[in-house]
Amino acid sequence: MERMSWLSKLNPRAAAGHRASRNASLQSPVTADPETCLMVFKNHWAQVLRILQKRGSKPPQGAADDLSAVRNNTYQMMNLLAEDRPCEEAAMGPILEFVVSENLLEQLLRWHLQWDFPEERKVELLKLYEMLISQSRQPLLHHKPVLTPLLRLLSLCAEPASPLLESNLVLLLNQLCVSVAREPAILELFFHSPTDQGPANLIIFSLLIPFIHHEGVTGQQARDALLLLMAMSACNHTVAKYITDNSYFCPVRDRQPRRGEGSCRRGALSRQ
């Protein structure tokens, strides 16, 4: 009961339920002091960690209950992390500092990957990351313990999937492109080579390409995101070279493009 009263203070929706939704957002600001927020965050993490530390070659008895507990506690943790902010001159807020030191997001993803990883669970994680990136009050993507599991999750969503997963994937990719447009310096952090062989892959670009001809909201979000990346390529040689040399977006050319061709291509993309 005491823990639930803390949750009610931090987030009025906590007592009513923990279910994440596509439009997951913080309906009210966290009003507790940073120390209380961190204490509640650690309490949630302790409950999750007890489940994560169970070992076995197959899901243990009560696996459905464990999954539900991990899901509910993780959702509350992500809400608290999104509201976290640096104190005075600190580089990170106290919750983010704890997340980074514990490599918490990587531990969560590894647990989900232990046995099977159905689409519905991928969708849940995509939603959580989208909420976190869009609502966060401090930069997150500079930190490897945040970025690395995100890149792993994105790479696991590269194959054709259901419309639900695809729409959530594109929504997250769109939000990442918005974040990168605000801080262009972090774009090169998204170059990713899962096997460390061959040319690095700008994963957010390559994942968006299959959706540029889709109709409806998903297609528009993909085109908007790609336009942001194309605009950034004008002042980032590494990104421009990747797009022209290592992606299927630009045809191979044996001549210099005529003046205005690049802008025409971007204009055609925006009209699709």
Phi and psi restraints in degrees (value plus and minus 20) as a CYANA .aco file:
   2 GLU   PHI     -82.2   -42.2
   2 GLU   PSI     -62.7   -22.7
   3 ARG   PHI     -82.9   -42.9
   3 ARG   PSI     -61.1   -21.1
   4 MET   PHI     -85.6   -45.6
   4 MET   PSI     -53.6   -13.6
   5 SER   PHI     -86.6   -46.6
   5 SER   PSI     -57.0   -17.0
   6 TRP   PHI     -82.2   -42.2
   6 TRP   PSI     -65.1   -25.1
   7 LEU   PHI     -81.3   -41.3
   7 LEU   PSI     -59.1   -19.1
   8 SER   PHI     -83.3   -43.3
   8 SER   PSI     -56.4   -16.4
   9 LYS   PHI     -88.0   -48.0
   9 LYS   PSI     -58.8   -18.8
  10 LEU   PHI     -98.5   -58.5
  10 LEU   PSI     -56.6   -16.6
  11 ASN   PHI    -173.5  -133.5
  11 ASN   PSI      86.4   126.4
  12 PRO   PHI     -77.4   -37.4
  12 PRO   PSI     -42.6    -2.6
  13 ARG   PHI     -97.1   -57.1
  13 ARG   PSI     -33.9     6.1
  14 ALA   PHI     -82.3   -42.3
  14 ALA   PSI     -59.1   -19.1
  15 ALA   PHI     -91.7   -51.7
  15 ALA   PSI     -41.9    -1.9
  16 ALA   PHI    -107.8   -67.8
  16 ALA   PSI     -39.9     0.1
  17 GLY   PHI     132.1   172.1
  17 GLY   PSI     144.6   184.6
  18 HIS   PHI    -139.4   -99.4
  18 HIS   PSI      -8.5    31.5
  19 ARG   PHI     -92.8   -52.8
  19 ARG   PSI     107.7   147.7
  20 ALA   PHI     -98.2   -58.2
  20 ALA   PSI     131.7   171.7
  21 SER   PHI    -153.7  -113.7
  21 SER   PSI     149.2   189.2
  22 ARG   PHI     -77.5   -37.5
  22 ARG   PSI     -59.4   -19.4
  23 ASN   PHI    -117.5   -77.5
  23 ASN   PSI      14.3    54.3
  24 ALA   PHI     -73.7   -33.7
  24 ALA   PSI     107.2   147.2
  25 SER   PHI    -173.4  -133.4
  25 SER   PSI     144.3   184.3
  26 LEU   PHI    -109.1   -69.1
  26 LEU   PSI      93.9   133.9
  27 GLN   PHI     -97.4   -57.4
  27 GLN   PSI     -42.6    -2.6
  28 SER   PHI    -166.2  -126.2
  28 SER   PSI     128.4   168.4
  29 PRO   PHI     -90.3   -50.3
  29 PRO   PSI     132.7   172.7
  30 VAL   PHI     -89.3   -49.3
  30 VAL   PSI     104.8   144.8
  31 THR   PHI    -120.9   -80.9
  31 THR   PSI     -33.5     6.5
  32 ALA   PHI     -95.8   -55.8
  32 ALA   PSI     141.4   181.4
  33 ASP   PHI     -92.9   -52.9
  33 ASP   PSI     139.8   179.8
  34 PRO   PHI     -76.4   -36.4
  34 PRO   PSI     -56.7   -16.7
  35 GLU   PHI     -84.4   -44.4
  35 GLU   PSI     -61.2   -21.2
  36 THR   PHI     -86.3   -46.3
  36 THR   PSI     -62.1   -22.1
  37 CYS   PHI     -79.5   -39.5
  37 CYS   PSI     -64.7   -24.7
  38 LEU   PHI     -84.4   -44.4
  38 LEU   PSI     -59.7   -19.7
  39 MET   PHI     -82.3   -42.3
  39 MET   PSI     -63.8   -23.8
  40 VAL   PHI     -87.6   -47.6
  40 VAL   PSI     -60.0   -20.0
  41 PHE   PHI     -78.6   -38.6
  41 PHE   PSI     -67.1   -27.1
  42 LYS   PHI     -84.3   -44.3
  42 LYS   PSI     -52.6   -12.6
  43 ASN   PHI     -85.1   -45.1
  43 ASN   PSI     -64.1   -24.1
  44 HIS   PHI     -80.9   -40.9
  44 HIS   PSI     -65.4   -25.4
  45 TRP   PHI     -84.1   -44.1
  45 TRP   PSI     -57.1   -17.1
  46 ALA   PHI     -80.8   -40.8
  46 ALA   PSI     -59.4   -19.4
  47 GLN   PHI     -87.3   -47.3
  47 GLN   PSI     -60.7   -20.7
  48 VAL   PHI     -86.6   -46.6
  48 VAL   PSI     -63.2   -23.2
  49 LEU   PHI     -82.9   -42.9
  49 LEU   PSI     -55.3   -15.3
  50 ARG   PHI     -79.5   -39.5
  50 ARG   PSI     -55.4   -15.4
  51 ILE   PHI     -97.3   -57.3
  51 ILE   PSI     -62.1   -22.1
  52 LEU   PHI     -82.4   -42.4
  52 LEU   PSI     -48.3    -8.3
  53 GLN   PHI    -104.2   -64.2
  53 GLN   PSI     -23.5    16.5
  54 LYS   PHI     -88.7   -48.7
  54 LYS   PSI     117.4   157.4
  55 ARG   PHI    -135.3   -95.3
  55 ARG   PSI     136.4   176.4
  56 GLY   PHI     141.0   181.0
  56 GLY   PSI     138.6   178.6
  57 SER   PHI    -105.0   -65.0
  57 SER   PSI     -26.9    13.1
  58 LYS   PHI    -165.2  -125.2
  58 LYS   PSI     141.7   181.7
  59 PRO   PHI     -76.1   -36.1
  59 PRO   PSI     112.8   152.8
  60 PRO   PHI     -92.0   -52.0
  60 PRO   PSI     145.5   185.5
  61 GLN   PHI     -80.3   -40.3
  61 GLN   PSI     116.6   156.6
  62 GLY   PHI      63.1   103.1
  62 GLY   PSI       0.4    40.4
  63 ALA   PHI     -81.0   -41.0
  63 ALA   PSI     -55.3   -15.3
  64 ALA   PHI     -83.9   -43.9
  64 ALA   PSI     -60.7   -20.7
  65 ASP   PHI     -86.1   -46.1
  65 ASP   PSI     -59.5   -19.5
  66 ASP   PHI     -81.9   -41.9
  66 ASP   PSI     -64.4   -24.4
  67 LEU   PHI     -81.3   -41.3
  67 LEU   PSI     -62.8   -22.8
  68 SER   PHI     -83.2   -43.2
  68 SER   PSI     -62.0   -22.0
  69 ALA   PHI     -85.0   -45.0
  69 ALA   PSI     -63.2   -23.2
  70 VAL   PHI     -82.5   -42.5
  70 VAL   PSI     -64.6   -24.6
  71 ARG   PHI     -79.4   -39.4
  71 ARG   PSI     -69.6   -29.6
  72 ASN   PHI     -86.0   -46.0
  72 ASN   PSI     -64.7   -24.7
  73 ASN   PHI     -88.0   -48.0
  73 ASN   PSI     -57.8   -17.8
  74 THR   PHI     -82.9   -42.9
  74 THR   PSI     -61.3   -21.3
  75 TYR   PHI     -80.6   -40.6
  75 TYR   PSI     -64.3   -24.3
  76 GLN   PHI     -84.4   -44.4
  76 GLN   PSI     -58.7   -18.7
  77 MET   PHI     -83.4   -43.4
  77 MET   PSI     -62.1   -22.1
  78 MET   PHI     -87.3   -47.3
  78 MET   PSI     -54.7   -14.7
  79 ASN   PHI     -81.8   -41.8
  79 ASN   PSI     -65.2   -25.2
  80 LEU   PHI     -85.8   -45.8
  80 LEU   PSI     -60.0   -20.0
  81 LEU   PHI     -85.1   -45.1
  81 LEU   PSI     -59.5   -19.5
  82 ALA   PHI     -82.3   -42.3
  82 ALA   PSI     -53.0   -13.0
  83 GLU   PHI    -107.3   -67.3
  83 GLU   PSI     -29.8    10.2
  84 ASP   PHI     -85.7   -45.7
  84 ASP   PSI     128.6   168.6
  85 ARG   PHI    -170.9  -130.9
  85 ARG   PSI     135.5   175.5
  86 PRO   PHI     -81.7   -41.7
  86 PRO   PSI     126.2   166.2
  87 CYS   PHI    -118.8   -78.8
  87 CYS   PSI      99.6   139.6
  88 GLU   PHI      34.2    74.2
  88 GLU   PSI    -135.7   -95.7
  89 GLU   PHI    -114.6   -74.6
  89 GLU   PSI     -13.8    26.2
  90 ALA   PHI     -85.5   -45.5
  90 ALA   PSI     125.1   165.1
  91 ALA   PHI     -93.8   -53.8
  91 ALA   PSI     -49.5    -9.5
  92 MET   PHI    -152.7  -112.7
  92 MET   PSI     133.1   173.1
  93 GLY   PHI     -89.2   -49.2
  93 GLY   PSI     141.5   181.5
  94 PRO   PHI     -82.7   -42.7
  94 PRO   PSI     -55.5   -15.5
  95 ILE   PHI     -91.5   -51.5
  95 ILE   PSI     -64.2   -24.2
  96 LEU   PHI     -81.4   -41.4
  96 LEU   PSI     -60.5   -20.5
  97 GLU   PHI     -79.5   -39.5
  97 GLU   PSI     -59.9   -19.9
  98 PHE   PHI     -87.5   -47.5
  98 PHE   PSI     -63.0   -23.0
  99 VAL   PHI     -79.3   -39.3
  99 VAL   PSI     -64.0   -24.0
 100 VAL   PHI     -87.5   -47.5
 100 VAL   PSI     -64.4   -24.4
 101 SER   PHI     -86.5   -46.5
 101 SER   PSI     -52.7   -12.7
 102 GLU   PHI    -110.2   -70.2
 102 GLU   PSI     -24.5    15.5
 103 ASN   PHI      29.3    69.3
 103 ASN   PSI      25.6    65.6
 104 LEU   PHI     -84.8   -44.8
 104 LEU   PSI     -63.8   -23.8
 105 LEU   PHI     -88.0   -48.0
 105 LEU   PSI     -55.0   -15.0
 106 GLU   PHI     -86.8   -46.8
 106 GLU   PSI     -60.4   -20.4
 107 GLN   PHI     -81.2   -41.2
 107 GLN   PSI     -61.8   -21.8
 108 LEU   PHI     -82.3   -42.3
 108 LEU   PSI     -65.9   -25.9
 109 LEU   PHI     -84.9   -44.9
 109 LEU   PSI     -61.8   -21.8
 110 ARG   PHI     -79.6   -39.6
 110 ARG   PSI     -59.4   -19.4
 111 TRP   PHI     -83.3   -43.3
 111 TRP   PSI     -63.8   -23.8
 112 HIS   PHI     -83.8   -43.8
 112 HIS   PSI     -47.5    -7.5
 113 LEU   PHI    -108.8   -68.8
 113 LEU   PSI     -21.8    18.2
 114 GLN   PHI     -77.6   -37.6
 114 GLN   PSI     -66.0   -26.0
 115 TRP   PHI    -135.9   -95.9
 115 TRP   PSI    -117.1   -77.1
 116 ASP   PHI    -129.5   -89.5
 116 ASP   PSI     144.9   184.9
 117 PHE   PHI    -157.8  -117.8
 117 PHE   PSI      55.0    95.0
 118 PRO   PHI     -85.8   -45.8
 118 PRO   PSI     143.0   183.0
 119 GLU   PHI     -77.7   -37.7
 119 GLU   PSI     -59.1   -19.1
 120 GLU   PHI     -80.7   -40.7
 120 GLU   PSI     -53.0   -13.0
 121 ARG   PHI     -94.9   -54.9
 121 ARG   PSI     -55.8   -15.8
 122 LYS   PHI     -80.8   -40.8
 122 LYS   PSI     -63.0   -23.0
 123 VAL   PHI     -79.9   -39.9
 123 VAL   PSI     -63.9   -23.9
 124 GLU   PHI     -78.9   -38.9
 124 GLU   PSI     -64.3   -24.3
 125 LEU   PHI     -89.7   -49.7
 125 LEU   PSI     -57.8   -17.8
 126 LEU   PHI     -80.7   -40.7
 126 LEU   PSI     -62.3   -22.3
 127 LYS   PHI     -82.5   -42.5
 127 LYS   PSI     -63.3   -23.3
 128 LEU   PHI     -83.5   -43.5
 128 LEU   PSI     -63.7   -23.7
 129 TYR   PHI     -85.5   -45.5
 129 TYR   PSI     -59.7   -19.7
 130 GLU   PHI     -82.4   -42.4
 130 GLU   PSI     -64.9   -24.9
 131 MET   PHI     -80.7   -40.7
 131 MET   PSI     -63.9   -23.9
 132 LEU   PHI     -84.5   -44.5
 132 LEU   PSI     -67.4   -27.4
 133 ILE   PHI     -86.0   -46.0
 133 ILE   PSI     -61.3   -21.3
 134 SER   PHI     -95.5   -55.5
 134 SER   PSI     -48.5    -8.5
 135 GLN   PHI    -122.3   -82.3
 135 GLN   PSI     -31.9     8.1
 136 SER   PHI     -80.6   -40.6
 136 SER   PSI     123.1   163.1
 137 ARG   PHI    -118.8   -78.8
 137 ARG   PSI      -8.1    31.9
 138 GLN   PHI    -173.3  -133.3
 138 GLN   PSI     137.0   177.0
 139 PRO   PHI     -82.3   -42.3
 139 PRO   PSI     114.8   154.8
 140 LEU   PHI    -135.8   -95.8
 140 LEU   PSI     -53.9   -13.9
 141 LEU   PHI     -94.4   -54.4
 141 LEU   PSI     -32.5     7.5
 142 HIS   PHI     -88.7   -48.7
 142 HIS   PSI     -40.9    -0.9
 143 HIS   PHI    -113.6   -73.6
 143 HIS   PSI     101.0   141.0
 144 LYS   PHI     -76.5   -36.5
 144 LYS   PSI     -61.0   -21.0
 145 PRO   PHI     -85.4   -45.4
 145 PRO   PSI     -32.9     7.1
 146 VAL   PHI    -114.3   -74.3
 146 VAL   PSI     -65.3   -25.3
 147 LEU   PHI     -92.1   -52.1
 147 LEU   PSI     -61.1   -21.1
 148 THR   PHI     -80.3   -40.3
 148 THR   PSI     -70.5   -30.5
 149 PRO   PHI     -85.2   -45.2
 149 PRO   PSI     -49.7    -9.7
 150 LEU   PHI     -83.7   -43.7
 150 LEU   PSI     -65.3   -25.3
 151 LEU   PHI     -83.1   -43.1
 151 LEU   PSI     -58.8   -18.8
 152 ARG   PHI     -82.8   -42.8
 152 ARG   PSI     -64.0   -24.0
 153 LEU   PHI     -82.2   -42.2
 153 LEU   PSI     -64.1   -24.1
 154 LEU   PHI     -81.4   -41.4
 154 LEU   PSI     -61.6   -21.6
 155 SER   PHI     -84.7   -44.7
 155 SER   PSI     -47.7    -7.7
 156 LEU   PHI     -97.2   -57.2
 156 LEU   PSI     -28.7    11.3
 157 CYS   PHI    -128.2   -88.2
 157 CYS   PSI      -1.0    39.0
 158 ALA   PHI     -98.7   -58.7
 158 ALA   PSI     -42.6    -2.6
 159 GLU   PHI    -102.1   -62.1
 159 GLU   PSI     136.3   176.3
 160 PRO   PHI     -73.3   -33.3
 160 PRO   PSI     121.1   161.1
 161 ALA   PHI    -165.7  -125.7
 161 ALA   PSI    -195.8  -155.8
 162 SER   PHI     -89.0   -49.0
 162 SER   PSI     137.2   177.2
 163 PRO   PHI     -76.2   -36.2
 163 PRO   PSI     -54.4   -14.4
 164 LEU   PHI     -84.4   -44.4
 164 LEU   PSI     -67.7   -27.7
 165 LEU   PHI     -84.9   -44.9
 165 LEU   PSI     -62.8   -22.8
 166 GLU   PHI     -82.3   -42.3
 166 GLU   PSI     -61.0   -21.0
 167 SER   PHI     -86.0   -46.0
 167 SER   PSI     -58.6   -18.6
 168 ASN   PHI     -92.0   -52.0
 168 ASN   PSI     -54.4   -14.4
 169 LEU   PHI     -83.2   -43.2
 169 LEU   PSI     -68.2   -28.2
 170 VAL   PHI     -85.6   -45.6
 170 VAL   PSI     -57.7   -17.7
 171 LEU   PHI     -80.0   -40.0
 171 LEU   PSI     -64.2   -24.2
 172 LEU   PHI     -85.7   -45.7
 172 LEU   PSI     -64.4   -24.4
 173 LEU   PHI     -80.4   -40.4
 173 LEU   PSI     -60.8   -20.8
 174 ASN   PHI     -80.6   -40.6
 174 ASN   PSI     -64.5   -24.5
 175 GLN   PHI     -85.5   -45.5
 175 GLN   PSI     -57.4   -17.4
 176 LEU   PHI     -83.8   -43.8
 176 LEU   PSI     -60.2   -20.2
 177 CYS   PHI     -86.1   -46.1
 177 CYS   PSI     -57.2   -17.2
 178 VAL   PHI     -82.0   -42.0
 178 VAL   PSI     -63.8   -23.8
 179 SER   PHI     -83.6   -43.6
 179 SER   PSI     -61.8   -21.8
 180 VAL   PHI     -86.5   -46.5
 180 VAL   PSI     -57.3   -17.3
 181 ALA   PHI     -81.7   -41.7
 181 ALA   PSI     -51.9   -11.9
 182 ARG   PHI     -95.7   -55.7
 182 ARG   PSI     -51.1   -11.1
 183 GLU   PHI    -152.4  -112.4
 183 GLU   PSI      58.2    98.2
 184 PRO   PHI     -77.0   -37.0
 184 PRO   PSI     -44.5    -4.5
 185 ALA   PHI     -82.7   -42.7
 185 ALA   PSI     -42.9    -2.9
 186 ILE   PHI    -106.8   -66.8
 186 ILE   PSI     -24.8    15.2
 187 LEU   PHI     -79.1   -39.1
 187 LEU   PSI     -62.2   -22.2
 188 GLU   PHI     -87.6   -47.6
 188 GLU   PSI     -35.6     4.4
 189 LEU   PHI     -86.0   -46.0
 189 LEU   PSI     -37.6     2.4
 190 PHE   PHI    -108.9   -68.9
 190 PHE   PSI     -22.0    18.0
 191 PHE   PHI     -90.1   -50.1
 191 PHE   PSI     106.9   146.9
 192 HIS   PHI    -163.2  -123.2
 192 HIS   PSI     108.6   148.6
 193 SER   PHI    -144.9  -104.9
 193 SER   PSI      76.8   116.8
 194 PRO   PHI     -75.5   -35.5
 194 PRO   PSI     -53.0   -13.0
 195 THR   PHI    -121.8   -81.8
 195 THR   PSI     -20.6    19.4
 196 ASP   PHI      38.5    78.5
 196 ASP   PSI       9.0    49.0
 197 GLN   PHI    -153.0  -113.0
 197 GLN   PSI     125.5   165.5
 198 GLY   PHI      55.5    95.5
 198 GLY   PSI    -199.7  -159.7
 199 PRO   PHI     -85.5   -45.5
 199 PRO   PSI     124.6   164.6
 200 ALA   PHI     -85.2   -45.2
 200 ALA   PSI     132.0   172.0
 201 ASN   PHI    -131.3   -91.3
 201 ASN   PSI     103.0   143.0
 202 LEU   PHI     -98.4   -58.4
 202 LEU   PSI      70.5   110.5
 203 ILE   PHI     -82.9   -42.9
 203 ILE   PSI     -56.3   -16.3
 204 ILE   PHI     -87.4   -47.4
 204 ILE   PSI     -49.5    -9.5
 205 PHE   PHI     -93.0   -53.0
 205 PHE   PSI     -70.3   -30.3
 206 SER   PHI     -84.9   -44.9
 206 SER   PSI     -51.7   -11.7
 207 LEU   PHI     -93.3   -53.3
 207 LEU   PSI     -46.3    -6.3
 208 LEU   PHI     -98.8   -58.8
 208 LEU   PSI     -50.3   -10.3
 209 ILE   PHI     -72.3   -32.3
 209 ILE   PSI     -65.1   -25.1
 210 PRO   PHI     -82.9   -42.9
 210 PRO   PSI     -33.0     7.0
 211 PHE   PHI    -124.3   -84.3
 211 PHE   PSI     -18.7    21.3
 212 ILE   PHI     -89.8   -49.8
 212 ILE   PSI     -40.8    -0.8
 213 HIS   PHI    -120.1   -80.1
 213 HIS   PSI     -16.4    23.6
 214 HIS   PHI     -89.3   -49.3
 214 HIS   PSI     127.9   167.9
 215 GLU   PHI    -107.5   -67.5
 215 GLU   PSI     147.1   187.1
 216 GLY   PHI      58.8    98.8
 216 GLY   PSI    -183.4  -143.4
 217 VAL   PHI     -82.9   -42.9
 217 VAL   PSI     -62.0   -22.0
 218 THR   PHI     -80.1   -40.1
 218 THR   PSI     -66.2   -26.2
 219 GLY   PHI     -83.1   -43.1
 219 GLY   PSI     -61.6   -21.6
 220 GLN   PHI     -85.9   -45.9
 220 GLN   PSI     -60.8   -20.8
 221 GLN   PHI     -83.1   -43.1
 221 GLN   PSI     -59.7   -19.7
 222 ALA   PHI     -84.5   -44.5
 222 ALA   PSI     -63.9   -23.9
 223 ARG   PHI     -86.5   -46.5
 223 ARG   PSI     -61.4   -21.4
 224 ASP   PHI     -80.7   -40.7
 224 ASP   PSI     -62.7   -22.7
 225 ALA   PHI     -85.0   -45.0
 225 ALA   PSI     -62.5   -22.5
 226 LEU   PHI     -85.0   -45.0
 226 LEU   PSI     -56.4   -16.4
 227 LEU   PHI     -82.0   -42.0
 227 LEU   PSI     -58.2   -18.2
 228 LEU   PHI     -82.8   -42.8
 228 LEU   PSI     -63.2   -23.2
 229 LEU   PHI     -86.5   -46.5
 229 LEU   PSI     -60.5   -20.5
 230 MET   PHI     -82.7   -42.7
 230 MET   PSI     -60.7   -20.7
 231 ALA   PHI     -82.4   -42.4
 231 ALA   PSI     -59.7   -19.7
 232 MET   PHI     -90.4   -50.4
 232 MET   PSI     -46.8    -6.8
 233 SER   PHI     -85.8   -45.8
 233 SER   PSI     -39.4     0.6
 234 ALA   PHI     -84.7   -44.7
 234 ALA   PSI     -47.1    -7.1
 235 CYS   PHI    -140.1  -100.1
 235 CYS   PSI      -6.2    33.8
 236 ASN   PHI    -151.4  -111.4
 236 ASN   PSI      82.6   122.6
 237 HIS   PHI     -82.1   -42.1
 237 HIS   PSI     -59.1   -19.1
 238 THR   PHI     -81.1   -41.1
 238 THR   PSI     -64.6   -24.6
 239 VAL   PHI     -88.3   -48.3
 239 VAL   PSI     -63.5   -23.5
 240 ALA   PHI     -80.5   -40.5
 240 ALA   PSI     -61.7   -21.7
 241 LYS   PHI     -86.1   -46.1
 241 LYS   PSI     -59.4   -19.4
 242 TYR   PHI     -81.4   -41.4
 242 TYR   PSI     -66.1   -26.1
 243 ILE   PHI     -82.6   -42.6
 243 ILE   PSI     -62.1   -22.1
 244 THR   PHI    -100.3   -60.3
 244 THR   PSI     -53.6   -13.6
 245 ASP   PHI    -120.6   -80.6
 245 ASP   PSI     -49.2    -9.2
 246 ASN   PHI    -143.5  -103.5
 246 ASN   PSI     -13.3    26.7
 247 SER   PHI    -139.4   -99.4
 247 SER   PSI     145.8   185.8
 248 TYR   PHI    -112.3   -72.3
 248 TYR   PSI     -11.7    28.3
 249 PHE   PHI     -95.2   -55.2
 249 PHE   PSI     -61.3   -21.3
 250 CYS   PHI    -124.7   -84.7
 250 CYS   PSI     110.6   150.6
 251 PRO   PHI     -87.8   -47.8
 251 PRO   PSI     130.8   170.8
 252 VAL   PHI     -88.0   -48.0
 252 VAL   PSI     112.7   152.7
 253 ARG   PHI    -144.7  -104.7
 253 ARG   PSI     125.2   165.2
 254 ASP   PHI    -128.2   -88.2
 254 ASP   PSI      -3.3    36.7
 255 ARG   PHI    -163.0  -123.0
 255 ARG   PSI     144.7   184.7
 256 GLN   PHI     -93.1   -53.1
 256 GLN   PSI     118.8   158.8
 257 PRO   PHI     -85.8   -45.8
 257 PRO   PSI     124.8   164.8
 258 ARG   PHI     -88.0   -48.0
 258 ARG   PSI     135.7   175.7
 259 ARG   PHI     -76.5   -36.5
 259 ARG   PSI     108.5   148.5
 260 GLY   PHI      74.5   114.5
 260 GLY   PSI     -30.2     9.8
 261 GLU   PHI     -83.3   -43.3
 261 GLU   PSI     -62.3   -22.3
 262 GLY   PHI     -81.5   -41.5
 262 GLY   PSI     -64.7   -24.7
 263 SER   PHI     -87.7   -47.7
 263 SER   PSI     -54.0   -14.0
 264 CYS   PHI     -84.2   -44.2
 264 CYS   PSI     -60.2   -20.2
 265 ARG   PHI     -83.1   -43.1
 265 ARG   PSI     -62.0   -22.0
 266 ARG   PHI     -85.7   -45.7
 266 ARG   PSI     -57.1   -17.1
 267 GLY   PHI     -85.1   -45.1
 267 GLY   PSI     -59.3   -19.3
 268 ALA   PHI     -84.7   -44.7
 268 ALA   PSI     -57.8   -17.8
 269 LEU   PHI     -83.4   -43.4
 269 LEU   PSI     -62.5   -22.5
 270 SER   PHI     -89.2   -49.2
 270 SER   PSI     -43.2    -3.2
 271 ARG   PHI    -106.6   -66.6
 271 ARG   PSI     -30.3     9.7
